[in-house]
């Protein structure tokens, strides 16, 4: 989740897998993650987004949070089609 909030390309609802892998290389210098951890990470994130998303037009959401709500919805759509490929790409 921290990567998707930090990388500007994610605001369009996509994850650049190669950039994400570089991010994880830096992350794992400080926190150990097994191959299994990495492979299930996209599924946990997809599950989290599915159950915490907001549906447009976001009328009841404060203006400060609308961008995050839109980001999560766009990423949920992307993960729907790409979660399996992302998981496979992260296995070391």
Backbone atoms as SQL, in Angstrom:
CREATE TABLE atoms (id INTEGER PRIMARY KEY, chain TEXT, resi INTEGER, resn TEXT, atom TEXT, x REAL, y REAL, z REAL);
INSERT INTO atoms VALUES
  (1, 'A', 1, 'UNK', 'N', 0.820, -1.175, 0.000),
  (2, 'A', 1, 'UNK', 'CA', 0.000, 0.000, 0.000),
  (3, 'A', 1, 'UNK', 'C', 0.873, 1.251, 0.000),
  (4, 'A', 2, 'UNK', 'N', 1.963, 1.227, 0.738),
  (5, 'A', 2, 'UNK', 'CA', 2.823, 2.410, 0.788),
  (6, 'A', 2, 'UNK', 'C', 3.396, 2.734, -0.591),
  (7, 'A', 3, 'UNK', 'N', 3.714, 1.699, -1.372),
  (8, 'A', 3, 'UNK', 'CA', 4.235, 1.940, -2.716),
  (9, 'A', 3, 'UNK', 'C', 3.186, 2.629, -3.581),
  (10, 'A', 4, 'UNK', 'N', 1.951, 2.175, -3.533),
  (11, 'A', 4, 'UNK', 'CA', 0.921, 2.754, -4.396),
  (12, 'A', 4, 'UNK', 'C', 0.599, 4.186, -4.021),
  (13, 'A', 5, 'UNK', 'N', 0.838, 4.567, -2.779),
  (14, 'A', 5, 'UNK', 'CA', 0.641, 5.965, -2.383),
  (15, 'A', 5, 'UNK', 'C', 1.836, 6.824, -2.765),
  (16, 'A', 6, 'UNK', 'N', 3.000, 6.203, -2.967),
  (17, 'A', 6, 'UNK', 'CA', 4.225, 6.966, -3.237),
  (18, 'A', 6, 'UNK', 'C', 4.533, 7.140, -4.722),
  (19, 'A', 7, 'UNK', 'N', 4.164, 6.183, -5.556),
  (20, 'A', 7, 'UNK', 'CA', 4.510, 6.249, -6.979),
  (21, 'A', 7, 'UNK', 'C', 3.402, 6.952, -7.757),
  (22, 'A', 8, 'UNK', 'N', 3.762, 8.030, -8.439),
  (23, 'A', 8, 'UNK', 'CA', 2.775, 8.834, -9.165),
  (24, 'A', 8, 'UNK', 'C', 2.025, 8.046, -10.233),
  (25, 'A', 9, 'UNK', 'N', 2.664, 7.055, -10.854),
  (26, 'A', 9, 'UNK', 'CA', 1.974, 6.282, -11.893),
  (27, 'A', 9, 'UNK', 'C', 0.763, 5.542, -11.327),
  (28, 'A', 10, 'UNK', 'N', 0.803, 5.231, -10.052),
  (29, 'A', 10, 'UNK', 'CA', -0.298, 4.485, -9.439),
  (30, 'A', 10, 'UNK', 'C', -1.583, 5.312, -9.364),
  (31, 'A', 11, 'UNK', 'N', -1.470, 6.613, -9.414),
  (32, 'A', 11, 'UNK', 'CA', -2.689, 7.428, -9.321),
  (33, 'A', 11, 'UNK', 'C', -3.621, 7.185, -10.501),
  (34, 'A', 12, 'UNK', 'N', -3.072, 6.650, -11.593),
  (35, 'A', 12, 'UNK', 'CA', -3.891, 6.290, -12.747),
  (36, 'A', 12, 'UNK', 'C', -4.439, 4.879, -12.624),
  (37, 'A', 13, 'UNK', 'N', -4.147, 4.235, -11.496),
  (38, 'A', 13, 'UNK', 'CA', -4.682, 2.900, -11.261),
  (39, 'A', 13, 'UNK', 'C', -3.842, 1.774, -11.818),
  (40, 'A', 14, 'UNK', 'N', -2.551, 2.012, -12.010),
  (41, 'A', 14, 'UNK', 'CA', -1.664, 0.957, -12.494),
  (42, 'A', 14, 'UNK', 'C', -0.473, 0.825, -11.562),
  (43, 'A', 15, 'UNK', 'N', 0.116, -0.349, -11.564),
  (44, 'A', 15, 'UNK', 'CA', 1.332, -0.596, -10.788),
  (45, 'A', 15, 'UNK', 'C', 2.422, -0.987, -11.769),
  (46, 'A', 16, 'UNK', 'N', 3.521, -0.262, -11.747),
  (47, 'A', 16, 'UNK', 'CA', 4.673, -0.601, -12.568),
  (48, 'A', 16, 'UNK', 'C', 5.430, -1.704, -11.826),
  (49, 'A', 17, 'UNK', 'N', 5.365, -2.912, -12.337),
  (50, 'A', 17, 'UNK', 'CA', 5.901, -4.075, -11.632),
  (51, 'A', 17, 'UNK', 'C', 7.404, -3.947, -11.398),
  (52, 'A', 18, 'UNK', 'N', 8.148, -3.485, -12.381),
  (53, 'A', 18, 'UNK', 'CA', 9.606, -3.365, -12.220),
  (54, 'A', 18, 'UNK', 'C', 9.963, -2.329, -11.153),
  (55, 'A', 19, 'UNK', 'N', 9.261, -1.202, -11.138),
  (56, 'A', 19, 'UNK', 'CA', 9.517, -0.195, -10.105),
  (57, 'A', 19, 'UNK', 'C', 9.107, -0.714, -8.727),
  (58, 'A', 20, 'UNK', 'N', 8.014, -1.474, -8.695),
  (59, 'A', 20, 'UNK', 'CA', 7.565, -2.046, -7.439),
  (60, 'A', 20, 'UNK', 'C', 8.587, -3.043, -6.900),
  (61, 'A', 21, 'UNK', 'N', 9.173, -3.841, -7.788),
  (62, 'A', 21, 'UNK', 'CA', 10.203, -4.789, -7.364),
  (63, 'A', 21, 'UNK', 'C', 11.420, -4.058, -6.798),
  (64, 'A', 22, 'UNK', 'N', 11.809, -2.942, -7.390),
  (65, 'A', 22, 'UNK', 'CA', 12.921, -2.142, -6.860),
  (66, 'A', 22, 'UNK', 'C', 12.572, -1.589, -5.481),
  (67, 'A', 23, 'UNK', 'N', 11.340, -1.142, -5.337),
  (68, 'A', 23, 'UNK', 'CA', 10.858, -0.651, -4.045),
  (69, 'A', 23, 'UNK', 'C', 10.959, -1.761, -2.996),
  (70, 'A', 24, 'UNK', 'N', 10.528, -2.963, -3.367),
  (71, 'A', 24, 'UNK', 'CA', 10.595, -4.092, -2.444),
  (72, 'A', 24, 'UNK', 'C', 12.033, -4.484, -2.123),
  (73, 'A', 25, 'UNK', 'N', 12.946, -4.344, -3.085),
  (74, 'A', 25, 'UNK', 'CA', 14.361, -4.617, -2.802),
  (75, 'A', 25, 'UNK', 'C', 14.867, -3.707, -1.687),
  (76, 'A', 26, 'UNK', 'N', 14.484, -2.444, -1.739),
  (77, 'A', 26, 'UNK', 'CA', 14.883, -1.508, -0.677),
  (78, 'A', 26, 'UNK', 'C', 14.186, -1.848, 0.636),
  (79, 'A', 27, 'UNK', 'N', 12.915, -2.144, 0.558),
  (80, 'A', 27, 'UNK', 'CA', 12.122, -2.473, 1.742),
  (81, 'A', 27, 'UNK', 'C', 12.689, -3.690, 2.461),
  (82, 'A', 28, 'UNK', 'N', 13.060, -4.707, 1.692),
  (83, 'A', 28, 'UNK', 'CA', 13.532, -5.949, 2.303),
  (84, 'A', 28, 'UNK', 'C', 14.948, -5.850, 2.849),
  (85, 'A', 29, 'UNK', 'N', 15.601, -4.727, 2.682),
  (86, 'A', 29, 'UNK', 'CA', 16.877, -4.496, 3.368),
  (87, 'A', 29, 'UNK', 'C', 16.638, -4.320, 4.868),
  (88, 'A', 30, 'UNK', 'N', 15.424, -3.939, 5.226),
  (89, 'A', 30, 'UNK', 'CA', 15.103, -3.646, 6.622),
  (90, 'A', 30, 'UNK', 'C', 14.098, -4.628, 7.222),
  (91, 'A', 31, 'UNK', 'N', 13.249, -5.178, 6.376),
  (92, 'A', 31, 'UNK', 'CA', 12.227, -6.130, 6.824),
  (93, 'A', 31, 'UNK', 'C', 12.323, -7.377, 5.950),
  (94, 'A', 32, 'UNK', 'N', 12.517, -8.521, 6.567),
  (95, 'A', 32, 'UNK', 'CA', 12.641, -9.768, 5.798),
  (96, 'A', 32, 'UNK', 'C', 11.266, -10.239, 5.327),
  (97, 'A', 33, 'UNK', 'N', 11.195, -10.583, 4.043),
  (98, 'A', 33, 'UNK', 'CA', 9.988, -11.159, 3.466),
  (99, 'A', 33, 'UNK', 'C', 10.375, -12.410, 2.696),
  (100, 'A', 34, 'UNK', 'N', 9.660, -13.480, 2.944),
  (101, 'A', 34, 'UNK', 'CA', 9.933, -14.727, 2.222),
  (102, 'A', 34, 'UNK', 'C', 9.320, -14.652, 0.822),
  (103, 'A', 35, 'UNK', 'N', 9.647, -15.623, -0.003),
  (104, 'A', 35, 'UNK', 'CA', 9.033, -15.703, -1.332),
  (105, 'A', 35, 'UNK', 'C', 7.515, -15.846, -1.210),
  (106, 'A', 36, 'UNK', 'N', 7.099, -16.615, -0.225),
  (107, 'A', 36, 'UNK', 'CA', 5.658, -16.766, -0.002),
  (108, 'A', 36, 'UNK', 'C', 5.024, -15.426, 0.370),
  (109, 'A', 37, 'UNK', 'N', 5.657, -14.688, 1.288),
  (110, 'A', 37, 'UNK', 'CA', 5.154, -13.364, 1.673),
  (111, 'A', 37, 'UNK', 'C', 4.957, -12.489, 0.441),
  (112, 'A', 38, 'UNK', 'N', 5.969, -12.475, -0.415),
  (113, 'A', 38, 'UNK', 'CA', 5.919, -11.640, -1.613),
  (114, 'A', 38, 'UNK', 'C', 4.829, -12.104, -2.579),
  (115, 'A', 39, 'UNK', 'N', 4.664, -13.407, -2.699),
  (116, 'A', 39, 'UNK', 'CA', 3.682, -13.925, -3.663),
  (117, 'A', 39, 'UNK', 'C', 2.244, -13.664, -3.225),
  (118, 'A', 40, 'UNK', 'N', 1.985, -13.647, -1.914),
  (119, 'A', 40, 'UNK', 'CA', 0.611, -13.409, -1.450),
  (120, 'A', 40, 'UNK', 'C', 0.314, -11.932, -1.212),
  (121, 'A', 41, 'UNK', 'N', 1.340, -11.107, -1.188),
  (122, 'A', 41, 'UNK', 'CA', 1.160, -9.677, -0.935),
  (123, 'A', 41, 'UNK', 'C', 0.114, -9.038, -1.858),
  (124, 'A', 42, 'UNK', 'N', 0.170, -9.268, -3.171),
  (125, 'A', 42, 'UNK', 'CA', -0.837, -8.642, -4.041),
  (126, 'A', 42, 'UNK', 'C', -2.268, -9.086, -3.727),
  (127, 'A', 43, 'UNK', 'N', -2.427, -10.336, -3.325),
  (128, 'A', 43, 'UNK', 'CA', -3.766, -10.830, -2.997),
  (129, 'A', 43, 'UNK', 'C', -4.305, -10.183, -1.730),
  (130, 'A', 44, 'UNK', 'N', -3.461, -10.012, -0.721),
  (131, 'A', 44, 'UNK', 'CA', -3.889, -9.333, 0.499),
  (132, 'A', 44, 'UNK', 'C', -4.258, -7.885, 0.222),
  (133, 'A', 45, 'UNK', 'N', -3.466, -7.230, -0.611),
  (134, 'A', 45, 'UNK', 'CA', -3.760, -5.840, -0.948),
  (135, 'A', 45, 'UNK', 'C', -5.066, -5.745, -1.729),
  (136, 'A', 46, 'UNK', 'N', -5.256, -6.638, -2.681),
  (137, 'A', 46, 'UNK', 'CA', -6.496, -6.657, -3.454),
  (138, 'A', 46, 'UNK', 'C', -7.692, -6.900, -2.528),
  (139, 'A', 47, 'UNK', 'N', -7.585, -7.846, -1.634),
  (140, 'A', 47, 'UNK', 'CA', -8.644, -8.136, -0.664),
  (141, 'A', 47, 'UNK', 'C', -8.946, -6.902, 0.175),
  (142, 'A', 48, 'UNK', 'N', -7.885, -6.249, 0.672),
  (143, 'A', 48, 'UNK', 'CA', -8.052, -5.047, 1.487),
  (144, 'A', 48, 'UNK', 'C', -8.798, -3.968, 0.710),
  (145, 'A', 49, 'UNK', 'N', -8.393, -3.733, -0.532),
  (146, 'A', 49, 'UNK', 'CA', -9.033, -2.698, -1.340),
  (147, 'A', 49, 'UNK', 'C', -10.491, -3.045, -1.623),
  (148, 'A', 50, 'UNK', 'N', -10.760, -4.307, -1.891),
  (149, 'A', 50, 'UNK', 'CA', -12.140, -4.718, -2.186),
  (150, 'A', 50, 'UNK', 'C', -13.089, -4.431, -1.034),
  (151, 'A', 51, 'UNK', 'N', -12.599, -4.550, 0.175),
  (152, 'A', 51, 'UNK', 'CA', -13.470, -4.370, 1.330),
  (153, 'A', 51, 'UNK', 'C', -13.382, -2.992, 1.955),
  (154, 'A', 52, 'UNK', 'N', -12.542, -2.126, 1.411),
  (155, 'A', 52, 'UNK', 'CA', -12.443, -0.767, 1.950),
  (156, 'A', 52, 'UNK', 'C', -12.586, 0.274, 0.847),
  (157, 'A', 53, 'UNK', 'N', -13.178, -0.112, -0.274),
  (158, 'A', 53, 'UNK', 'CA', -13.293, 0.839, -1.379),
  (159, 'A', 53, 'UNK', 'C', -14.549, 1.691, -1.237),
  (160, 'A', 54, 'UNK', 'N', -14.597, 2.718, -2.030),
  (161, 'A', 54, 'UNK', 'CA', -15.723, 3.638, -2.062),
  (162, 'A', 54, 'UNK', 'C', -16.170, 3.753, -3.511),
  (163, 'A', 55, 'UNK', 'N', -17.439, 3.895, -3.704),
  (164, 'A', 55, 'UNK', 'CA', -17.960, 3.942, -5.059),
  (165, 'A', 55, 'UNK', 'C', -18.268, 5.374, -5.468),
  (166, 'A', 56, 'UNK', 'N', -17.894, 5.732, -6.685),
  (167, 'A', 56, 'UNK', 'CA', -18.206, 7.077, -7.188),
  (168, 'A', 56, 'UNK', 'C', -19.714, 7.306, -7.130),
  (169, 'A', 57, 'UNK', 'N', -20.154, 8.503, -6.922),
  (170, 'A', 57, 'UNK', 'CA', -19.451, 9.777, -7.059),
  (171, 'A', 57, 'UNK', 'C', -18.800, 10.287, -5.775),
  (172, 'A', 58, 'UNK', 'N', -18.668, 9.485, -4.756),
  (173, 'A', 58, 'UNK', 'CA', -17.982, 9.846, -3.512),
  (174, 'A', 58, 'UNK', 'C', -18.656, 11.010, -2.791),
  (175, 'A', 59, 'UNK', 'N', -19.964, 11.135, -2.927),
  (176, 'A', 59, 'UNK', 'CA', -20.689, 12.259, -2.335),
  (177, 'A', 59, 'UNK', 'C', -20.543, 12.393, -0.834),
  (178, 'A', 60, 'UNK', 'N', -20.495, 11.275, -0.113),
  (179, 'A', 60, 'UNK', 'CA', -20.419, 11.349, 1.335),
  (180, 'A', 60, 'UNK', 'C', -19.006, 11.386, 1.890),
  (181, 'A', 61, 'UNK', 'N', -18.009, 11.514, 1.021),
  (182, 'A', 61, 'UNK', 'CA', -16.611, 11.490, 1.454),
  (183, 'A', 61, 'UNK', 'C', -16.047, 12.900, 1.427),
  (184, 'A', 62, 'UNK', 'N', -15.269, 13.238, 2.445),
  (185, 'A', 62, 'UNK', 'CA', -14.672, 14.572, 2.480),
  (186, 'A', 62, 'UNK', 'C', -13.757, 14.772, 1.273),
  (187, 'A', 63, 'UNK', 'N', -13.630, 16.014, 0.860),
  (188, 'A', 63, 'UNK', 'CA', -12.820, 16.347, -0.323),
  (189, 'A', 63, 'UNK', 'C', -11.382, 15.880, -0.164),
  (190, 'A', 64, 'UNK', 'N', -10.865, 15.897, 1.050),
  (191, 'A', 64, 'UNK', 'CA', -9.486, 15.477, 1.296),
  (192, 'A', 64, 'UNK', 'C', -9.277, 14.003, 0.976),
  (193, 'A', 65, 'UNK', 'N', -10.300, 13.197, 1.130),
  (194, 'A', 65, 'UNK', 'CA', -10.148, 11.758, 0.953),
  (195, 'A', 65, 'UNK', 'C', -10.596, 11.268, -0.420),
  (196, 'A', 66, 'UNK', 'N', -11.206, 12.108, -1.224),
  (197, 'A', 66, 'UNK', 'CA', -11.723, 11.664, -2.530),
  (198, 'A', 66, 'UNK', 'C', -10.634, 11.144, -3.458),
  (199, 'A', 67, 'UNK', 'N', -9.452, 11.762, -3.430),
  (200, 'A', 67, 'UNK', 'CA', -8.361, 11.289, -4.290),
  (201, 'A', 67, 'UNK', 'C', -7.922, 9.882, -3.883),
  (202, 'A', 68, 'UNK', 'N', -7.860, 9.627, -2.589),
  (203, 'A', 68, 'UNK', 'CA', -7.488, 8.299, -2.101),
  (204, 'A', 68, 'UNK', 'C', -8.561, 7.293, -2.483),
  (205, 'A', 69, 'UNK', 'N', -9.817, 7.659, -2.352),
  (206, 'A', 69, 'UNK', 'CA', -10.909, 6.757, -2.720),
  (207, 'A', 69, 'UNK', 'C', -10.840, 6.410, -4.208),
  (208, 'A', 70, 'UNK', 'N', -10.581, 7.404, -5.027),
  (209, 'A', 70, 'UNK', 'CA', -10.460, 7.169, -6.466),
  (210, 'A', 70, 'UNK', 'C', -9.262, 6.284, -6.778),
  (211, 'A', 71, 'UNK', 'N', -8.129, 6.548, -6.121),
  (212, 'A', 71, 'UNK', 'CA', -6.930, 5.733, -6.307),
  (213, 'A', 71, 'UNK', 'C', -7.227, 4.279, -5.967),
  (214, 'A', 72, 'UNK', 'N', -7.858, 4.038, -4.833),
  (215, 'A', 72, 'UNK', 'CA', -8.159, 2.671, -4.420),
  (216, 'A', 72, 'UNK', 'C', -9.089, 1.980, -5.407),
  (217, 'A', 73, 'UNK', 'N', -10.083, 2.688, -5.896),
  (218, 'A', 73, 'UNK', 'CA', -10.989, 2.081, -6.877),
  (219, 'A', 73, 'UNK', 'C', -10.254, 1.741, -8.166),
  (220, 'A', 74, 'UNK', 'N', -9.390, 2.635, -8.632),
  (221, 'A', 74, 'UNK', 'CA', -8.633, 2.376, -9.861),
  (222, 'A', 74, 'UNK', 'C', -7.676, 1.204, -9.680),
  (223, 'A', 75, 'UNK', 'N', -7.018, 1.138, -8.533),
  (224, 'A', 75, 'UNK', 'CA', -6.104, 0.025, -8.272),
  (225, 'A', 75, 'UNK', 'C', -6.862, -1.292, -8.136),
  (226, 'A', 76, 'UNK', 'N', -8.044, -1.236, -7.561),
  (227, 'A', 76, 'UNK', 'CA', -8.845, -2.451, -7.445),
  (228, 'A', 76, 'UNK', 'C', -9.166, -2.990, -8.842),
  (229, 'A', 77, 'UNK', 'N', -9.518, -2.100, -9.753),
  (230, 'A', 77, 'UNK', 'CA', -9.794, -2.530, -11.130),
  (231, 'A', 77, 'UNK', 'C', -8.552, -3.142, -11.768),
  (232, 'A', 78, 'UNK', 'N', -7.403, -2.496, -11.580),
  (233, 'A', 78, 'UNK', 'CA', -6.156, -3.003, -12.168),
  (234, 'A', 78, 'UNK', 'C', -5.807, -4.363, -11.582),
  (235, 'A', 79, 'UNK', 'N', -5.907, -4.482, -10.266),
  (236, 'A', 79, 'UNK', 'CA', -5.572, -5.751, -9.615),
  (237, 'A', 79, 'UNK', 'C', -6.522, -6.867, -10.033),
  (238, 'A', 80, 'UNK', 'N', -7.758, -6.554, -10.299),
  (239, 'A', 80, 'UNK', 'CA', -8.710, -7.565, -10.756),
  (240, 'A', 80, 'UNK', 'C', -8.148, -8.312, -11.964),
  (241, 'A', 81, 'UNK', 'N', -7.533, -7.587, -12.874),
  (242, 'A', 81, 'UNK', 'CA', -6.997, -8.190, -14.098),
  (243, 'A', 81, 'UNK', 'C', -5.545, -8.653, -13.970),
  (244, 'A', 82, 'UNK', 'N', -4.795, -8.125, -12.987),
  (245, 'A', 82, 'UNK', 'CA', -3.354, -8.345, -12.955),
  (246, 'A', 82, 'UNK', 'C', -2.799, -8.969, -11.690),
  (247, 'A', 83, 'UNK', 'N', -3.621, -9.299, -10.719),
  (248, 'A', 83, 'UNK', 'CA', -3.102, -9.771, -9.436),
  (249, 'A', 83, 'UNK', 'C', -2.295, -11.055, -9.574),
  (250, 'A', 84, 'UNK', 'N', -2.718, -11.976, -10.418),
  (251, 'A', 84, 'UNK', 'CA', -1.977, -13.234, -10.594),
  (252, 'A', 84, 'UNK', 'C', -0.606, -12.978, -11.209),
  (253, 'A', 85, 'UNK', 'N', -0.567, -12.139, -12.226),
  (254, 'A', 85, 'UNK', 'CA', 0.723, -11.826, -12.871),
  (255, 'A', 85, 'UNK', 'C', 1.659, -11.094, -11.915),
  (256, 'A', 86, 'UNK', 'N', 1.108, -10.173, -11.126),
  (257, 'A', 86, 'UNK', 'CA', 1.929, -9.443, -10.158),
  (258, 'A', 86, 'UNK', 'C', 2.490, -10.411, -9.127),
  (259, 'A', 87, 'UNK', 'N', 1.691, -11.305, -8.637),
  (260, 'A', 87, 'UNK', 'CA', 2.151, -12.294, -7.665),
  (261, 'A', 87, 'UNK', 'C', 3.298, -13.128, -8.230),
  (262, 'A', 88, 'UNK', 'N', 3.138, -13.616, -9.449),
  (263, 'A', 88, 'UNK', 'CA', 4.187, -14.422, -10.077),
  (264, 'A', 88, 'UNK', 'C', 5.474, -13.629, -10.276),
  (265, 'A', 89, 'UNK', 'N', 5.338, -12.345, -10.612),
  (266, 'A', 89, 'UNK', 'CA', 6.519, -11.510, -10.851),
  (267, 'A', 89, 'UNK', 'C', 7.306, -11.233, -9.569),
  (268, 'A', 90, 'UNK', 'N', 6.666, -11.326, -8.431),
  (269, 'A', 90, 'UNK', 'CA', 7.335, -11.006, -7.158),
  (270, 'A', 90, 'UNK', 'C', 8.046, -12.195, -6.536),
  (271, 'A', 91, 'UNK', 'N', 7.757, -13.389, -6.978),
  (272, 'A', 91, 'UNK', 'CA', 8.396, -14.587, -6.412),
  (273, 'A', 91, 'UNK', 'C', 9.877, -14.568, -6.723),
  (274, 'A', 92, 'UNK', 'N', 10.662, -14.780, -5.688),
  (275, 'A', 92, 'UNK', 'CA', 12.133, -14.772, -5.845),
  (276, 'A', 92, 'UNK', 'C', 12.678, -16.161, -5.784);
